[in-house]
Amino acid sequence: MILEYLDDAYPDPPLLPADPAGRALARHWEAWADDILFPRIWELIEGGFYPAVSGAEAARFEAATTAVAQLHAILDAHLEGR
């Protein structure tokens, strides 16, 4: 994973927490972003960030926009709970 490579290659300042539980949690959120969040963001990027006027492209853009907002809410809730 990119985060682990950067932490190993450039250890100062550390990107990952020193404790095992914190490191595991950081890896969890990185994997979540890679597997869940970023694919939906790519849908917006591929669509040019602008919704189509109508049809399937408009529906796909709306679904991706809604999904990204929901995923950001999940991440925000986690970060606020820290």
PDB file of N, CA, C and O in Angstrom:
ATOM      1  N   MET A   1       0.844  -1.176   0.000  1.00  0.00           N
ATOM      2  CA  MET A   1       0.000   0.000   0.000  1.00  0.00           C
ATOM      3  C   MET A   1       0.888   1.239   0.000  1.00  0.00           C
ATOM      4  O   MET A   1       1.998   1.235   0.532  1.00  0.00           O
ATOM      5  N   ILE A   2       0.380   2.268  -0.597  1.00  0.00           N
ATOM      6  CA  ILE A   2       1.148   3.502  -0.727  1.00  0.00           C
ATOM      7  C   ILE A   2       1.516   4.070   0.639  1.00  0.00           C
ATOM      8  O   ILE A   2       2.650   4.501   0.852  1.00  0.00           O
ATOM      9  N   LEU A   3       0.566   4.071   1.555  1.00  0.00           N
ATOM     10  CA  LEU A   3       0.810   4.612   2.895  1.00  0.00           C
ATOM     11  C   LEU A   3       1.971   3.897   3.578  1.00  0.00           C
ATOM     12  O   LEU A   3       2.838   4.536   4.173  1.00  0.00           O
ATOM     13  N   GLU A   4       1.981   2.577   3.491  1.00  0.00           N
ATOM     14  CA  GLU A   4       3.053   1.812   4.131  1.00  0.00           C
ATOM     15  C   GLU A   4       4.400   2.093   3.463  1.00  0.00           C
ATOM     16  O   GLU A   4       5.416   2.236   4.144  1.00  0.00           O
ATOM     17  N   TYR A   5       4.406   2.174   2.124  1.00  0.00           N
ATOM     18  CA  TYR A   5       5.649   2.484   1.422  1.00  0.00           C
ATOM     19  C   TYR A   5       6.182   3.838   1.869  1.00  0.00           C
ATOM     20  O   TYR A   5       7.360   3.962   2.205  1.00  0.00           O
ATOM     21  N   LEU A   6       5.325   4.848   1.876  1.00  0.00           N
ATOM     22  CA  LEU A   6       5.768   6.185   2.277  1.00  0.00           C
ATOM     23  C   LEU A   6       6.262   6.203   3.716  1.00  0.00           C
ATOM     24  O   LEU A   6       7.246   6.872   4.031  1.00  0.00           O
ATOM     25  N   ASP A   7       5.583   5.472   4.583  1.00  0.00           N
ATOM     26  CA  ASP A   7       6.002   5.421   5.983  1.00  0.00           C
ATOM     27  C   ASP A   7       7.372   4.757   6.120  1.00  0.00           C
ATOM     28  O   ASP A   7       8.184   5.170   6.948  1.00  0.00           O
ATOM     29  N   ASP A   8       7.629   3.722   5.306  1.00  0.00           N
ATOM     30  CA  ASP A   8       8.937   3.064   5.342  1.00  0.00           C
ATOM     31  C   ASP A   8      10.022   3.903   4.683  1.00  0.00           C
ATOM     32  O   ASP A   8      11.134   4.003   5.201  1.00  0.00           O
ATOM     33  N   ALA A   9       9.704   4.506   3.544  1.00  0.00           N
ATOM     34  CA  ALA A   9      10.704   5.254   2.782  1.00  0.00           C
ATOM     35  C   ALA A   9      11.045   6.593   3.431  1.00  0.00           C
ATOM     36  O   ALA A   9      12.186   7.049   3.359  1.00  0.00           O
ATOM     37  N   TYR A  10      10.067   7.214   4.057  1.00  0.00           N
ATOM     38  CA  TYR A  10      10.254   8.537   4.671  1.00  0.00           C
ATOM     39  C   TYR A  10       9.701   8.488   6.093  1.00  0.00           C
ATOM     40  O   TYR A  10       8.601   8.977   6.351  1.00  0.00           O
ATOM     41  N   PRO A  11      10.461   7.901   7.010  1.00  0.00           N
ATOM     42  CA  PRO A  11       9.929   7.652   8.351  1.00  0.00           C
ATOM     43  C   PRO A  11       9.763   8.890   9.240  1.00  0.00           C
ATOM     44  O   PRO A  11       9.157   8.804  10.308  1.00  0.00           O
ATOM     45  N   ASP A  12      10.284  10.014   8.816  1.00  0.00           N
ATOM     46  CA  ASP A  12      10.186  11.205   9.666  1.00  0.00           C
ATOM     47  C   ASP A  12       9.475  12.319   8.917  1.00  0.00           C
ATOM     48  O   ASP A  12      10.023  12.818   7.934  1.00  0.00           O
ATOM     49  N   PRO A  13       8.320  12.720   9.318  1.00  0.00           N
ATOM     50  CA  PRO A  13       7.529  12.230  10.442  1.00  0.00           C
ATOM     51  C   PRO A  13       6.771  10.958  10.058  1.00  0.00           C
ATOM     52  O   PRO A  13       6.460  10.756   8.884  1.00  0.00           O
ATOM     53  N   PRO A  14       6.476  10.116  11.019  1.00  0.00           N
ATOM     54  CA  PRO A  14       5.749   8.885  10.719  1.00  0.00           C
ATOM     55  C   PRO A  14       4.318   9.180  10.275  1.00  0.00           C
ATOM     56  O   PRO A  14       3.667  10.088  10.791  1.00  0.00           O
ATOM     57  N   LEU A  15       3.844   8.399   9.311  1.00  0.00           N
ATOM     58  CA  LEU A  15       2.467   8.545   8.842  1.00  0.00           C
ATOM     59  C   LEU A  15       1.527   7.603   9.571  1.00  0.00           C
ATOM     60  O   LEU A  15       0.347   7.906   9.752  1.00  0.00           O
ATOM     61  N   LEU A  16       2.052   6.460   9.988  1.00  0.00           N
ATOM     62  CA  LEU A  16       1.247   5.476  10.708  1.00  0.00           C
ATOM     63  C   LEU A  16       1.497   5.588  12.205  1.00  0.00           C
ATOM     64  O   LEU A  16       2.609   5.908  12.625  1.00  0.00           O
ATOM     65  N   PRO A  17       0.481   5.329  13.007  1.00  0.00           N
ATOM     66  CA  PRO A  17       0.672   5.347  14.459  1.00  0.00           C
ATOM     67  C   PRO A  17       1.694   4.287  14.886  1.00  0.00           C
ATOM     68  O   PRO A  17       1.913   3.306  14.176  1.00  0.00           O
ATOM     69  N   ALA A  18       2.307   4.490  16.037  1.00  0.00           N
ATOM     70  CA  ALA A  18       3.310   3.548  16.543  1.00  0.00           C
ATOM     71  C   ALA A  18       2.672   2.287  17.125  1.00  0.00           C
ATOM     72  O   ALA A  18       3.263   1.209  17.056  1.00  0.00           O
ATOM     73  N   ASP A  19       1.466   2.410  17.702  1.00  0.00           N
ATOM     74  CA  ASP A  19       0.859   1.246  18.356  1.00  0.00           C
ATOM     75  C   ASP A  19       0.189   0.337  17.320  1.00  0.00           C
ATOM     76  O   ASP A  19      -0.336   0.827  16.320  1.00  0.00           O
ATOM     77  N   PRO A  20       0.202  -0.981  17.550  1.00  0.00           N
ATOM     78  CA  PRO A  20      -0.365  -1.933  16.587  1.00  0.00           C
ATOM     79  C   PRO A  20      -1.846  -1.691  16.267  1.00  0.00           C
ATOM     80  O   PRO A  20      -2.255  -1.817  15.113  1.00  0.00           O
ATOM     81  N   ALA A  21      -2.642  -1.349  17.269  1.00  0.00           N
ATOM     82  CA  ALA A  21      -4.069  -1.113  17.023  1.00  0.00           C
ATOM     83  C   ALA A  21      -4.279   0.111  16.128  1.00  0.00           C
ATOM     84  O   ALA A  21      -5.114   0.092  15.224  1.00  0.00           O
ATOM     85  N   GLY A  22      -3.531   1.147  16.385  1.00  0.00           N
ATOM     86  CA  GLY A  22      -3.620   2.354  15.561  1.00  0.00           C
ATOM     87  C   GLY A  22      -3.168   2.102  14.132  1.00  0.00           C
ATOM     88  O   GLY A  22      -3.770   2.610  13.186  1.00  0.00           O
ATOM     89  N   ARG A  23      -2.099   1.312  13.975  1.00  0.00           N
ATOM     90  CA  ARG A  23      -1.609   0.966  12.641  1.00  0.00           C
ATOM     91  C   ARG A  23      -2.660   0.150  11.887  1.00  0.00           C
ATOM     92  O   ARG A  23      -2.886   0.372  10.698  1.00  0.00           O
ATOM     93  N   ALA A  24      -3.293  -0.783  12.574  1.00  0.00           N
ATOM     94  CA  ALA A  24      -4.326  -1.604  11.940  1.00  0.00           C
ATOM     95  C   ALA A  24      -5.510  -0.743  11.506  1.00  0.00           C
ATOM     96  O   ALA A  24      -6.054  -0.936  10.419  1.00  0.00           O
ATOM     97  N   LEU A  25      -5.905   0.197  12.343  1.00  0.00           N
ATOM     98  CA  LEU A  25      -7.014   1.078  12.009  1.00  0.00           C
ATOM     99  C   LEU A  25      -6.669   1.956  10.803  1.00  0.00           C
ATOM    100  O   LEU A  25      -7.505   2.160   9.923  1.00  0.00           O
ATOM    101  N   ALA A  26      -5.456   2.467  10.764  1.00  0.00           N
ATOM    102  CA  ALA A  26      -5.030   3.275   9.615  1.00  0.00           C
ATOM    103  C   ALA A  26      -5.040   2.442   8.339  1.00  0.00           C
ATOM    104  O   ALA A  26      -5.457   2.924   7.286  1.00  0.00           O
ATOM    105  N   ARG A  27      -4.585   1.201   8.426  1.00  0.00           N
ATOM    106  CA  ARG A  27      -4.614   0.315   7.256  1.00  0.00           C
ATOM    107  C   ARG A  27      -6.051   0.012   6.828  1.00  0.00           C
ATOM    108  O   ARG A  27      -6.348  -0.057   5.636  1.00  0.00           O
ATOM    109  N   HIS A  28      -6.934  -0.166   7.803  1.00  0.00           N
ATOM    110  CA  HIS A  28      -8.350  -0.407   7.500  1.00  0.00           C
ATOM    111  C   HIS A  28      -8.920   0.745   6.679  1.00  0.00           C
ATOM    112  O   HIS A  28      -9.555   0.515   5.649  1.00  0.00           O
ATOM    113  N   TRP A  29      -8.699   1.985   7.127  1.00  0.00           N
ATOM    114  CA  TRP A  29      -9.280   3.130   6.436  1.00  0.00           C
ATOM    115  C   TRP A  29      -8.630   3.351   5.074  1.00  0.00           C
ATOM    116  O   TRP A  29      -9.289   3.815   4.143  1.00  0.00           O
ATOM    117  N   GLU A  30      -7.358   3.027   4.949  1.00  0.00           N
ATOM    118  CA  GLU A  30      -6.728   3.135   3.636  1.00  0.00           C
ATOM    119  C   GLU A  30      -7.343   2.116   2.676  1.00  0.00           C
ATOM    120  O   GLU A  30      -7.642   2.451   1.530  1.00  0.00           O
ATOM    121  N   ALA A  31      -7.533   0.893   3.128  1.00  0.00           N
ATOM    122  CA  ALA A  31      -8.156  -0.134   2.287  1.00  0.00           C
ATOM    123  C   ALA A  31      -9.599   0.251   1.953  1.00  0.00           C
ATOM    124  O   ALA A  31     -10.042   0.053   0.822  1.00  0.00           O
ATOM    125  N   TRP A  32     -10.321   0.788   2.908  1.00  0.00           N
ATOM    126  CA  TRP A  32     -11.701   1.241   2.693  1.00  0.00           C
ATOM    127  C   TRP A  32     -11.738   2.310   1.610  1.00  0.00           C
ATOM    128  O   TRP A  32     -12.574   2.263   0.708  1.00  0.00           O
ATOM    129  N   ALA A  33     -10.833   3.267   1.704  1.00  0.00           N
ATOM    130  CA  ALA A  33     -10.794   4.323   0.688  1.00  0.00           C
ATOM    131  C   ALA A  33     -10.465   3.740  -0.682  1.00  0.00           C
ATOM    132  O   ALA A  33     -11.100   4.098  -1.675  1.00  0.00           O
ATOM    133  N   ASP A  34      -9.474   2.843  -0.748  1.00  0.00           N
ATOM    134  CA  ASP A  34      -9.091   2.235  -2.025  1.00  0.00           C
ATOM    135  C   ASP A  34     -10.224   1.428  -2.642  1.00  0.00           C
ATOM    136  O   ASP A  34     -10.471   1.520  -3.844  1.00  0.00           O
ATOM    137  N   ASP A  35     -10.909   0.641  -1.830  1.00  0.00           N
ATOM    138  CA  ASP A  35     -11.893  -0.304  -2.346  1.00  0.00           C
ATOM    139  C   ASP A  35     -13.310   0.260  -2.455  1.00  0.00           C
ATOM    140  O   ASP A  35     -14.082  -0.172  -3.311  1.00  0.00           O
ATOM    141  N   ILE A  36     -13.656   1.211  -1.605  1.00  0.00           N
ATOM    142  CA  ILE A  36     -15.032   1.690  -1.531  1.00  0.00           C
ATOM    143  C   ILE A  36     -15.179   3.134  -2.035  1.00  0.00           C
ATOM    144  O   ILE A  36     -16.007   3.412  -2.902  1.00  0.00           O
ATOM    145  N   LEU A  37     -14.379   4.040  -1.489  1.00  0.00           N
ATOM    146  CA  LEU A  37     -14.547   5.465  -1.798  1.00  0.00           C
ATOM    147  C   LEU A  37     -14.007   5.835  -3.177  1.00  0.00           C
ATOM    148  O   LEU A  37     -14.724   6.437  -3.977  1.00  0.00           O
ATOM    149  N   PHE A  38     -12.778   5.490  -3.460  1.00  0.00           N
ATOM    150  CA  PHE A  38     -12.155   5.947  -4.701  1.00  0.00           C
ATOM    151  C   PHE A  38     -12.845   5.461  -5.972  1.00  0.00           C
ATOM    152  O   PHE A  38     -12.905   6.220  -6.940  1.00  0.00           O
ATOM    153  N   PRO A  39     -13.371   4.232  -6.021  1.00  0.00           N
ATOM    154  CA  PRO A  39     -14.096   3.845  -7.241  1.00  0.00           C
ATOM    155  C   PRO A  39     -15.284   4.763  -7.546  1.00  0.00           C
ATOM    156  O   PRO A  39     -15.560   5.051  -8.711  1.00  0.00           O
ATOM    157  N   ARG A  40     -15.983   5.218  -6.512  1.00  0.00           N
ATOM    158  CA  ARG A  40     -17.113   6.135  -6.741  1.00  0.00           C
ATOM    159  C   ARG A  40     -16.612   7.510  -7.166  1.00  0.00           C
ATOM    160  O   ARG A  40     -17.242   8.172  -7.991  1.00  0.00           O
ATOM    161  N   ILE A  41     -15.479   7.943  -6.608  1.00  0.00           N
ATOM    162  CA  ILE A  41     -14.911   9.226  -7.028  1.00  0.00           C
ATOM    163  C   ILE A  41     -14.484   9.155  -8.494  1.00  0.00           C
ATOM    164  O   ILE A  41     -14.663  10.117  -9.240  1.00  0.00           O
ATOM    165  N   TRP A  42     -13.921   8.018  -8.906  1.00  0.00           N
ATOM    166  CA  TRP A  42     -13.527   7.863 -10.309  1.00  0.00           C
ATOM    167  C   TRP A  42     -14.722   7.971 -11.234  1.00  0.00           C
ATOM    168  O   TRP A  42     -14.586   8.460 -12.355  1.00  0.00           O
ATOM    169  N   GLU A  43     -15.887   7.530 -10.795  1.00  0.00           N
ATOM    170  CA  GLU A  43     -17.081   7.687 -11.623  1.00  0.00           C
ATOM    171  C   GLU A  43     -17.363   9.163 -11.891  1.00  0.00           C
ATOM    172  O   GLU A  43     -17.784   9.531 -12.987  1.00  0.00           O
ATOM    173  N   LEU A  44     -17.130   9.999 -10.891  1.00  0.00           N
ATOM    174  CA  LEU A  44     -17.331  11.436 -11.083  1.00  0.00           C
ATOM    175  C   LEU A  44     -16.252  12.019 -11.988  1.00  0.00           C
ATOM    176  O   LEU A  44     -16.543  12.848 -12.850  1.00  0.00           O
ATOM    177  N   ILE A  45     -15.018  11.591 -11.797  1.00  0.00           N
ATOM    178  CA  ILE A  45     -13.917  12.089 -12.622  1.00  0.00           C
ATOM    179  C   ILE A  45     -14.145  11.725 -14.086  1.00  0.00           C
ATOM    180  O   ILE A  45     -13.978  12.561 -14.974  1.00  0.00           O
ATOM    181  N   GLU A  46     -14.527  10.476 -14.331  1.00  0.00           N
ATOM    182  CA  GLU A  46     -14.765  10.034 -15.703  1.00  0.00           C
ATOM    183  C   GLU A  46     -15.935  10.792 -16.337  1.00  0.00           C
ATOM    184  O   GLU A  46     -15.975  10.981 -17.553  1.00  0.00           O
ATOM    185  N   GLY A  47     -16.866  11.213 -15.520  1.00  0.00           N
ATOM    186  CA  GLY A  47     -18.001  11.987 -16.022  1.00  0.00           C
ATOM    187  C   GLY A  47     -17.701  13.467 -16.138  1.00  0.00           C
ATOM    188  O   GLY A  47     -18.579  14.248 -16.506  1.00  0.00           O
ATOM    189  N   GLY A  48     -16.479  13.867 -15.830  1.00  0.00           N
ATOM    190  CA  GLY A  48     -16.091  15.270 -15.934  1.00  0.00           C
ATOM    191  C   GLY A  48     -16.611  16.141 -14.813  1.00  0.00           C
ATOM    192  O   GLY A  48     -16.559  17.366 -14.922  1.00  0.00           O
ATOM    193  N   PHE A  49     -17.109  15.556 -13.745  1.00  0.00           N
ATOM    194  CA  PHE A  49     -17.639  16.268 -12.579  1.00  0.00           C
ATOM    195  C   PHE A  49     -18.932  17.032 -12.871  1.00  0.00           C
ATOM    196  O   PHE A  49     -19.464  17.709 -11.991  1.00  0.00           O
ATOM    197  N   TYR A  50     -19.432  16.928 -14.090  1.00  0.00           N
ATOM    198  CA  TYR A  50     -20.660  17.634 -14.439  1.00  0.00           C
ATOM    199  C   TYR A  50     -21.720  16.624 -14.849  1.00  0.00           C
ATOM    200  O   TYR A  50     -21.435  15.713 -15.626  1.00  0.00           O
ATOM    201  N   PRO A  51     -22.931  16.769 -14.343  1.00  0.00           N
ATOM    202  CA  PRO A  51     -23.970  15.801 -14.699  1.00  0.00           C
ATOM    203  C   PRO A  51     -24.440  15.973 -16.137  1.00  0.00           C
ATOM    204  O   PRO A  51     -24.491  17.086 -16.660  1.00  0.00           O
ATOM    205  N   ALA A  52     -24.776  14.867 -16.759  1.00  0.00           N
ATOM    206  CA  ALA A  52     -25.402  14.915 -18.070  1.00  0.00           C
ATOM    207  C   ALA A  52     -26.813  15.474 -17.905  1.00  0.00           C
ATOM    208  O   ALA A  52     -27.386  15.430 -16.816  1.00  0.00           O
ATOM    209  N   VAL A  53     -27.349  15.988 -18.972  1.00  0.00           N
ATOM    210  CA  VAL A  53     -28.668  16.607 -18.900  1.00  0.00           C
ATOM    211  C   VAL A  53     -29.749  15.581 -18.602  1.00  0.00           C
ATOM    212  O   VAL A  53     -30.663  15.847 -17.821  1.00  0.00           O
ATOM    213  N   SER A  54     -29.651  14.415 -19.217  1.00  0.00           N
ATOM    214  CA  SER A  54     -30.687  13.414 -19.001  1.00  0.00           C
ATOM    215  C   SER A  54     -30.154  12.024 -19.326  1.00  0.00           C
ATOM    216  O   SER A  54     -29.033  11.859 -19.807  1.00  0.00           O
ATOM    217  N   GLY A  55     -30.986  11.043 -19.049  1.00  0.00           N
ATOM    218  CA  GLY A  55     -30.658   9.684 -19.435  1.00  0.00           C
ATOM    219  C   GLY A  55     -29.809   8.947 -18.426  1.00  0.00           C
ATOM    220  O   GLY A  55     -29.690   9.342 -17.266  1.00  0.00           O
ATOM    221  N   ALA A  56     -29.222   7.865 -18.901  1.00  0.00           N
ATOM    222  CA  ALA A  56     -28.453   6.969 -18.039  1.00  0.00           C
ATOM    223  C   ALA A  56     -27.235   7.652 -17.444  1.00  0.00           C
ATOM    224  O   ALA A  56     -26.879   7.391 -16.295  1.00  0.00           O
ATOM    225  N   GLU A  57     -26.592   8.524 -18.211  1.00  0.00           N
ATOM    226  CA  GLU A  57     -25.410   9.227 -17.687  1.00  0.00           C
ATOM    227  C   GLU A  57     -25.786  10.134 -16.516  1.00  0.00           C
ATOM    228  O   GLU A  57     -25.054  10.219 -15.530  1.00  0.00           O
ATOM    229  N   ALA A  58     -26.917  10.805 -16.627  1.00  0.00           N
ATOM    230  CA  ALA A  58     -27.371  11.668 -15.530  1.00  0.00           C
ATOM    231  C   ALA A  58     -27.665  10.839 -14.289  1.00  0.00           C
ATOM    232  O   ALA A  58     -27.318  11.240 -13.178  1.00  0.00           O
ATOM    233  N   ALA A  59     -28.293   9.700 -14.465  1.00  0.00           N
ATOM    234  CA  ALA A  59     -28.610   8.826 -13.334  1.00  0.00           C
ATOM    235  C   ALA A  59     -27.339   8.286 -12.701  1.00  0.00           C
ATOM    236  O   ALA A  59     -27.243   8.203 -11.477  1.00  0.00           O
ATOM    237  N   ARG A  60     -26.366   7.920 -13.519  1.00  0.00           N
ATOM    238  CA  ARG A  60     -25.089   7.407 -13.005  1.00  0.00           C
ATOM    239  C   ARG A  60     -24.355   8.491 -12.228  1.00  0.00           C
ATOM    240  O   ARG A  60     -23.805   8.225 -11.160  1.00  0.00           O
ATOM    241  N   PHE A  61     -24.343   9.715 -12.759  1.00  0.00           N
ATOM    242  CA  PHE A  61     -23.695  10.831 -12.072  1.00  0.00           C
ATOM    243  C   PHE A  61     -24.371  11.102 -10.734  1.00  0.00           C
ATOM    244  O   PHE A  61     -23.697  11.294  -9.722  1.00  0.00           O
ATOM    245  N   GLU A  62     -25.691  11.119 -10.728  1.00  0.00           N
ATOM    246  CA  GLU A  62     -26.436  11.366  -9.485  1.00  0.00           C
ATOM    247  C   GLU A  62     -26.168  10.285  -8.459  1.00  0.00           C
ATOM    248  O   GLU A  62     -25.990  10.585  -7.278  1.00  0.00           O
ATOM    249  N   ALA A  63     -26.135   9.029  -8.886  1.00  0.00           N
ATOM    250  CA  ALA A  63     -25.861   7.920  -7.968  1.00  0.00           C
ATOM    251  C   ALA A  63     -24.450   8.034  -7.401  1.00  0.00           C
ATOM    252  O   ALA A  63     -24.245   7.813  -6.207  1.00  0.00           O
ATOM    253  N   ALA A  64     -23.483   8.373  -8.238  1.00  0.00           N
ATOM    254  CA  ALA A  64     -22.101   8.508  -7.766  1.00  0.00           C
ATOM    255  C   ALA A  64     -21.980   9.682  -6.800  1.00  0.00           C
ATOM    256  O   ALA A  64     -21.297   9.576  -5.782  1.00  0.00           O
ATOM    257  N   THR A  65     -22.630  10.785  -7.105  1.00  0.00           N
ATOM    258  CA  THR A  65     -22.593  11.960  -6.222  1.00  0.00           C
ATOM    259  C   THR A  65     -23.184  11.633  -4.859  1.00  0.00           C
ATOM    260  O   THR A  65     -22.616  11.987  -3.826  1.00  0.00           O
ATOM    261  N   THR A  66     -24.312  10.963  -4.861  1.00  0.00           N
ATOM    262  CA  THR A  66     -24.964  10.563  -3.604  1.00  0.00           C
ATOM    263  C   THR A  66     -24.082   9.594  -2.823  1.00  0.00           C
ATOM    264  O   THR A  66     -23.932   9.728  -1.609  1.00  0.00           O
ATOM    265  N   ALA A  67     -23.503   8.623  -3.517  1.00  0.00           N
ATOM    266  CA  ALA A  67     -22.650   7.633  -2.851  1.00  0.00           C
ATOM    267  C   ALA A  67     -21.426   8.286  -2.229  1.00  0.00           C
ATOM    268  O   ALA A  67     -21.058   7.958  -1.101  1.00  0.00           O
ATOM    269  N   VAL A  68     -20.793   9.202  -2.944  1.00  0.00           N
ATOM    270  CA  VAL A  68     -19.601   9.881  -2.404  1.00  0.00           C
ATOM    271  C   VAL A  68     -19.978  10.689  -1.171  1.00  0.00           C
ATOM    272  O   VAL A  68     -19.242  10.685  -0.185  1.00  0.00           O
ATOM    273  N   ALA A  69     -21.106  11.378  -1.209  1.00  0.00           N
ATOM    274  CA  ALA A  69     -21.552  12.146  -0.036  1.00  0.00           C
ATOM    275  C   ALA A  69     -21.791  11.231   1.161  1.00  0.00           C
ATOM    276  O   ALA A  69     -21.409  11.560   2.284  1.00  0.00           O
ATOM    277  N   GLN A  70     -22.420  10.089   0.921  1.00  0.00           N
ATOM    278  CA  GLN A  70     -22.668   9.138   2.017  1.00  0.00           C
ATOM    279  C   GLN A  70     -21.360   8.571   2.565  1.00  0.00           C
ATOM    280  O   GLN A  70     -21.209   8.419   3.777  1.00  0.00           O
ATOM    281  N   LEU A  71     -20.423   8.261   1.683  1.00  0.00           N
ATOM    282  CA  LEU A  71     -19.139   7.719   2.129  1.00  0.00           C
ATOM    283  C   LEU A  71     -18.332   8.760   2.902  1.00  0.00           C
ATOM    284  O   LEU A  71     -17.661   8.427   3.879  1.00  0.00           O
ATOM    285  N   HIS A  72     -18.396  10.005   2.471  1.00  0.00           N
ATOM    286  CA  HIS A  72     -17.722  11.065   3.229  1.00  0.00           C
ATOM    287  C   HIS A  72     -18.346  11.228   4.611  1.00  0.00           C
ATOM    288  O   HIS A  72     -17.642  11.506   5.581  1.00  0.00           O
ATOM    289  N   ALA A  73     -19.657  11.058   4.705  1.00  0.00           N
ATOM    290  CA  ALA A  73     -20.320  11.138   6.010  1.00  0.00           C
ATOM    291  C   ALA A  73     -19.833  10.036   6.938  1.00  0.00           C
ATOM    292  O   ALA A  73     -19.639  10.266   8.132  1.00  0.00           O
ATOM    293  N   ILE A  74     -19.634   8.838   6.393  1.00  0.00           N
ATOM    294  CA  ILE A  74     -19.100   7.727   7.203  1.00  0.00           C
ATOM    295  C   ILE A  74     -17.706   8.076   7.710  1.00  0.00           C
ATOM    296  O   ILE A  74     -17.405   7.896   8.890  1.00  0.00           O
ATOM    297  N   LEU A  75     -16.867   8.569   6.825  1.00  0.00           N
ATOM    298  CA  LEU A  75     -15.502   8.933   7.217  1.00  0.00           C
ATOM    299  C   LEU A  75     -15.508  10.086   8.222  1.00  0.00           C
ATOM    300  O   LEU A  75     -14.761  10.056   9.199  1.00  0.00           O
ATOM    301  N   ASP A  76     -16.335  11.088   7.992  1.00  0.00           N
ATOM    302  CA  ASP A  76     -16.440  12.213   8.930  1.00  0.00           C
ATOM    303  C   ASP A  76     -16.870  11.744  10.319  1.00  0.00           C
ATOM    304  O   ASP A  76     -16.325  12.195  11.326  1.00  0.00           O
ATOM    305  N   ALA A  77     -17.850  10.837  10.370  1.00  0.00           N
ATOM    306  CA  ALA A  77     -18.324  10.334  11.656  1.00  0.00           C
ATOM    307  C   ALA A  77     -17.198   9.611  12.393  1.00  0.00           C
ATOM    308  O   ALA A  77     -17.061   9.742  13.609  1.00  0.00           O
ATOM    309  N   HIS A  78     -16.405   8.860  11.662  1.00  0.00           N
ATOM    310  CA  HIS A  78     -15.270   8.180  12.289  1.00  0.00           C
ATOM    311  C   HIS A  78     -14.262   9.192  12.827  1.00  0.00           C
ATOM    312  O   HIS A  78     -13.799   9.075  13.961  1.00  0.00           O
ATOM    313  N   LEU A  79     -13.931  10.176  12.013  1.00  0.00           N
ATOM    314  CA  LEU A  79     -12.931  11.158  12.440  1.00  0.00           C
ATOM    315  C   LEU A  79     -13.419  12.007  13.606  1.00  0.00           C
ATOM    316  O   LEU A  79     -12.626  12.370  14.476  1.00  0.00           O
ATOM    317  N   GLU A  80     -14.682  12.322  13.638  1.00  0.00           N
ATOM    318  CA  GLU A  80     -15.241  13.110  14.753  1.00  0.00           C
ATOM    319  C   GLU A  80     -15.259  12.302  16.047  1.00  0.00           C
ATOM    320  O   GLU A  80     -15.199  12.872  17.137  1.00  0.00           O
ATOM    321  N   GLY A  81     -15.340  10.987  15.933  1.00  0.00           N
ATOM    322  CA  GLY A  81     -15.379  10.121  17.111  1.00  0.00           C
ATOM    323  C   GLY A  81     -14.031   9.912  17.755  1.00  0.00           C
ATOM    324  O   GLY A  81     -13.950   9.294  18.817  1.00  0.00           O
ATOM    325  N   ARG A  82     -12.984  10.399  17.157  1.00  0.00           N
ATOM    326  CA  ARG A  82     -11.631  10.201  17.696  1.00  0.00           C
ATOM    327  C   ARG A  82     -11.343  11.163  18.796  1.00  0.00           C
ATOM    328  O   ARG A  82     -10.252  11.141  19.366  1.00  0.00           O
TER     329      ARG A  82
END
